[in-house]
Amino acid sequence: MARRIGIKDVAAAAGVSVATVSNILNRVEGKRASEETRKRVLRVAEELGYAPNGLARGLRTQRSHTIGFISDEIATTPNASRMVLGAQETAAAHGMVLLLVNTGGDEQLERRSIEMLLQRQVDGVLYAAMYHRVVRLPESLRSTPSVLLDARCDDPAVGFVVPDEVQGGYTAVRELIDHGHRRIGMTTGTADIPALHGRIEGYRKALAEAGAPYDPALIASEEVAHLGSVADDVAAGYRAARRLLTTGQRPTALFCFNDRMAAGAYRAAAELGLSIPGDLSVIGFDNQELVAEALYPALSTVQLPHYEMGERAVTQLLALTGTPGGPPGPVLQEMLHCPLVGRASVASPPRR
């Protein structure tokens, strides 16, 4: 078996001391070397195929340069997986590696996964949950820097990053109001989650600001058989939209809880002979591109900032870990802006 290349080999080939090589490869602050020396050491290390001993470095710096990422199902959800990408790329930019575990909501698997990550001495943990739920940080993570992602808790000592659902709902309905709509329906599921309550609050806030009356009869809720199921979301959206569109005074616009429910509204409108946006304007939520851009006309929607959420969560976590021997940064509880993505499904209401 070939001998492992060590730091002494790099030092000998570059004609410098072992300490100089160590300082350059580990980017030790305050230890200066000429640019020519730095480039020569890096070139020689690459040519020799030198890989630093991560275990030894971890013992020396008390850092493993790894971050644990535990999620219920985010890693396997196509749209939300951008949170993983945002976290992964931000971690990589700081020389960190993400260790990802998807538990599928299995509590026993979650406990074992946390134990495994802590045994590997991760520098911190991102604890992620779908649907912006209120959760409790597991007790086993209380002694490790941890940040909640797409979830929150009432403990001021725990940081989190979530979307601003109220602002997102307000932005969606404001877009319809700005096009002249006043009788605006909303289609939703029945799950008791912060995302639903926040979007309804934003809906009501936009109506109140415009002087439009709030009518509870214009909110149609339908049970989604399986949360996260595309087919079930579309079916629930269809039932809710059809119910609203067959009333005596149908709405001129619909705000749908998510893009998949908006797809169901498109189907209901087509069955009733209503054109979008000529007879009915529709706006969604999520900006799930495989849905929103595939609909005809393309769906106007509000974007969940998934990538930015992953990015901010890692940034928070790195601040919490602090510098070796230094104090940790402050605990932050952030709500991120949800921007409007305007496409072709919103227009002025038809004249009657």
N, C-alpha and C positions, 0 to 999 in steps of 0.2 A: 504494500500500500504506500502511496506517495506521502512523503513527509509534509506536514502542515507548515506553510510559510508563516514565520513569526515576525514580530516587530524588529528583532535583531537583524533578520535577513534584509529587511527594508533599509534599516539604518546603514548596514555594511555596503549595500549596493548604491545607496545615495551619497555615501561618504559623510554622514552626519551622525550625531549621537542618538541613542535610543530616546533620550528625553526630548530632543528636537522633533523626532518623528511622532512621538506621543502627543506633544503639544499641537503639532500641525493637524494630525488626523482627528484629534478630539476637540480641535478649535478652542483650545484653552485661552481664555482672555488674559491679557497682560503679558503673555509670552510672545515676544516679537521674533520674527524671522524674516529674512529678505524675501521679496516676491519670487526671486529666482530660486531660492532654496525651497520655498513652499511648492512651487510648480514641479521642481525636480522630485521632491518626496512623493507628491501625489501621482506623478507619472510612473515612478518606480513601483509604488504600491499597486497601481493598476496593472502594470506589466507582469509583476510577480504573482498577481492574483491574491494579494493579501486581504484577508477578512478578519477584522478585529474580533477578539473574544468578547462577545456580548455579556457573558456571565461574569467574567472578571471585571469588565467595565461597570457592570451594574453593582457589584460589590463595592467598587471604589467610589462610585458617585451616588449610591443608594437609589438609583433609578433603573428601571427595566426598559424604558423607552417604548412601552406598550400601553394601549388603552383598551379596556374591555368595553364591548358594545353588546348589551343584552336587550333583546326586543321580544315582544310576543309574536308579532307577525309582520313587522315593518320590512324586514329583509326580504320577504317573499311577496310583497305587494308592489306591483310594477311602478305605480306613481310615487308612492311613499319611499321607494327604495332610493330616490334621489337624496333623502336624508343621509343614507349610508354613504353615498358618493361624496356629499358635502363634508361629512365627518372624516372620511378616509383621505380625501385630498388635502384637507386642512391639517390633519395629523401628519401626513407625509411631508408637507412643507416645513414641519417642525422636527423632522427626523424621527417621527413616531410611527408605530405600526398599530393598526386596529385589529383586535381579536374579536370576531363577530360570532354571537350565539343567538339563534332563533329558537325560542322555546315553544311556540305554538300555544301559549297560554297554559302549559303544563307546569303546575306549581312545584312538583318534585324535581322536574328537569331544571327549572329556574334555580332552585336551591343548590343543586349539584353544580350547575354552571357557574354560579357566583363563587362557590367554594373552589372550583377549578381555577377561575381567574385570580382569586386572591392567593392561591398557592403559587401561582406564577408571578406573583408580586407586581401586578399591573400598577401603573402610576395613578390610575384613576378609572372610573367607570361611568359610561353613559347608560342610563336606564330609560329605555324608550317604550312607549305604548301607543297603539293606534287610537284614533278618534278623540285625541285631546281629552283623555279621561283624568279624573281626579284619582290619584293613587297614593299609596303609602310606601315610602322608601324602605326596602327590606332592612331589618335591624343589622344584618350582617355587613351592610355597606356603610353603616354610620361612622365607622372609623377610617373609611377610605374616601378620598375626594370623589364626589359623585354629583352628576347633574342629570336632571330629568329632561327627556326630549320628547316633544309632542305629548306631554303629560305634565300635570302640576300637582302640588299638594299645599296644604294650608300651613305647613311648617316654615317659618321665615328663615330657618337655618339651612334650608335645602334650595339650591338654585334650579331654575328650569327655563326652558325655551319653548314657547308655544306660539301659534298663530293668533293674531288679534281677530277673533271670530266676529265680535261686535262691529268692528270697523269694516271687515269684509262684507258682512250682511248689509251694512249701511251703504257701502260703495256700490254693491249690486243694485239695490233698490233705487239709489240716487241716479244711477245711469238710466233706469226706466223713467223716473220722474223727469229727468232732464230732457227726455224725448217727448214729454207731454202726457205720460200715463198717470192716472190717479186711481184707477180701480185695478189694483195689482194683487194677484193671488200668489200663494206660496205653497209648494208641495214639499212634504217632509216625510221622514220616517217617524217611528214612535220611540226609538231608543232614548233613554234618559242620559244624555251625554252633554258635556259643556258646549260642544260644537253646535248642537241644535239650539240650545238656549241662547247662545251668543248670537247666532245668525237671526233668530226671531227678534232678539232685542235690537239688532241693527236694522231689521226690517221696520219695526215699529218706530224707531228713532227717525229714520228717513221720512216716513209718512208724516209724523208729527211735525217735523221741521218744514215740510211742504204744505202743511195745513190740510192734508188729506185724512179723512176719518179712518180709524182702525176698525176693521170689521172681522171679528174672530171667524165668521163663516167663510172668509176668503183664505183661511189656512186649512189645507186638506192634508191630514196625516194618515198614512197607510203603513201597516206593519211590514217590515222587511224580514222575510223568513230567515235568512242567514246574513248577518252583517258582513260586508265585504264581497258578497256575491254579486257579480255584474248583472246576471239574469234577474235576480231577485230585486235589485235596485231599479232596474228598468221596468219590471212588472209593477212595482209599487208606485213608481212615477207615473206610469200609464193610468193606473186606477185613480190616483189622486187627481191627475190633470183632467181625466174624463169627467170626474165628479164635478169639478169646478166649471168645466166648459159646457156642461149641459144644464146649468142653472138658468133661471129666468134672466138674470143680469150677469152674463158671464164677464170675467175680467178681460181687459185688453192686453194684459201682460202677465207672465208667470215668472216668479223667482223660485228656482228649484234648488233643493238642498245640496245636490251635487250634479255633476255632468251626466251621470248614468240615469238619474231620475229625469233629467232634461231630455234624454233620449226617449224615455217613455212618454214624455209630454209631446214630443214630435209625432210619435205614433198616434196618440189620441187625437191630435190636431188633424192629422192626415185622414183619419177615419171619419172625422166630422166635417171634412171639406174645408178646413181652415188653412190658409197659407201662412207661412212664417217668412218674413215678419209682416207681410201685408195685412193679415187679419189678427195676428197674435204675435207679440214679441216674447221671446224666451231668453232668460239668462241663467247660467248655471254657477257652479262653484267647484273648485279644485284645479281647473285647467288640466284635466287628464287628456293629454294630447291625442291619444289613440281614439278617444271618444269625441272630444270637442272639435277637432279638425276634420274628423271623418263624417260628421253630420252634415246634411245639406239643407239649408245654408249652414256654413260653419258657425259654431256656437260661441256667442259672447259669454264670458265667464270671469270669475275672480280666481286668481291664482293663489294656491297655498304655497308659501315660500319654503318648500321642502329642503332644497339645497342649502339655502341660507340658514335654515334651522340647524342642520347638521354642522355647518361651519361655525355658527355662534356657540353651539353646545361645546365643541372642542375648544374654542377660544376661552370660554368660561372655565372649562376644566383645567386647561393649562395655567390659567391665572390662579386657580385654587391650589394647584400643586406648588406654586411659587418656585423660587430658585433654591437649589440645595443649600440648606441652612438658613434660608430667608423666610420671611412671613408669607402666609398664603394671601391671595387677593380676596376681594370682597365677594360675598354671595350675591348673585344677581338673579332676578326673576323677570325675564324679558318676554314681551309680546311683540311679534314681528308683523310688519305691515303686509297686507294682502292686496296686491295691485290688480287693477282691472285689465283684462285682456279683451279688447273690443274686436269683434269679428262682424258677422253679417246677420245675426238673428234679432237685432233690436232696431226698431224704426218708430216713427210717430204712430199713434193709434189711428185706426181708420175713422173716417167721418161717418156719423150715423144720422 
